[in-house]
Amino acid sequence: QVQLVESGGGLVQPGGFLRLSCAASGFTFSNYNMKWYRRAPGKERRLVASITSADGSTKYGDSVKGRFATSRDNAKNTVNLQMNSLKPKDTAVYYCNVFITNTNDWGQGTQVTVSS
């Protein structure tokens, strides 16, 4: 079965940084695109970043461009999200995601809180 486990969330001050990780298992990780989403309190879940399986190219939501970077290590079945220059608006539960054939699979999420 597909499993995605996020880690690395926590409390950080504005302007600080965090690195999130997602450990994947139950599928051939190197064959699939991976995505990061987040859901802030009272708001819809939104796509934050994606990284392709083919060449590792990345895309980012407008609100995080220039501040966040996603990467993957296919040897370790891991996708990462480096978050810099964090703002209070980045406060959310962050999820990693994979779409395999007909279904979306999600991790349990990790809480990121940006506050002074």
C-alpha angles and dihedrals in degrees: 000000000000115000129183120182120187124201141166102068123135147120119313135167122246110279092028131114142233135184118216124197133197119200113204131198141159097056141054096277097193092060097061140072114237129211140193121215132178136199121202120200110284093004138100122265108262136193112254104175143346136198126195129230094219102061106348094251115165138214130189140197114254093247093061103034111130092017106060130052129186126203139169138215108203092187089061098034089236136135120195137199117203110199119194134175090022120202132198088251088065090068106121146108108277122213134186118218142191129187112212118184101302107356144060118228122201138191122231092259133239125237120239117188121184111191141135 
